Amino acid sequence: MKPSLLLRLGMARSLVLISTLMVTLSVTITILTLEIMEVEDWAMGVTLAIAIPLLLAPIHTYQTYRHLLALEKLNRELRTLATTDELTGARTRRHFFELAEEAMHQASRYSFPITLLMLDIDYFKRINDLHGHEAGDRALRVFGEVLREQVRAVDVVGRMGGEEFAILMPHTRLEGGQTLAMRIAQGLKQAPIAIEQGQVHLTVSIGVTECERGGRDLNDLLRQADLAMYAAKDRGRDRIAVWRDGRPFLV
């Protein structure tokens, strides 16, 4: 059940409870007051004692509901800030590791393949140095948009630091990771970065590795994908390398 629905049900129960308590308390105080004052006609007093709380309780409950909704929205925003990279929309490094560890555990438990990509934007420092940090931020935003367009909903995308990213693909063999890598590289070529002097086209070096049936350490998988990625960079950048048989192979 959604948190907002649970909140509404809780507020409805609170309205009934608050109304009951306020009416009971108001009637009790009114009766005691009328007895002390020795008033014989109680009808008007008791009517007001019931009516006023019934009018005030919904107002009080509504205001409380508004405050709780605002608090719930703030909590969602804080969770997003803690788990999502602001520029790219990717998971933060810490959150990526949490989700990736859980995915690796599921892969081991149910014996399904999982593929990992490591990606590094080529010459990113040069973009910052020559065109400024605003251009670097635009490059990261465009890169994040390309990733979101190409990955599946089940894939986990994380910004590992600077211009380096990782993508974990559950239920995917090495060939599927290689296909995604090629789509990302092609997508970047169609998404130029606007700068004062014109346009800059991003390229990316990508390493791909596979865990066939789970049971592997995540750090070991990251190391293999990282080595494959650096092999792609060493061979001229804007390339894809896969880890197979204990070493990287260029695609």
Summary of the structure (lengths in Angstrom):
residues: 251
radius of gyration: 29.9
end to end distance: 46.3
largest distance: 100.5
contacts: 779
relative contact order: 0.11
helix: 61%
strand: 18%
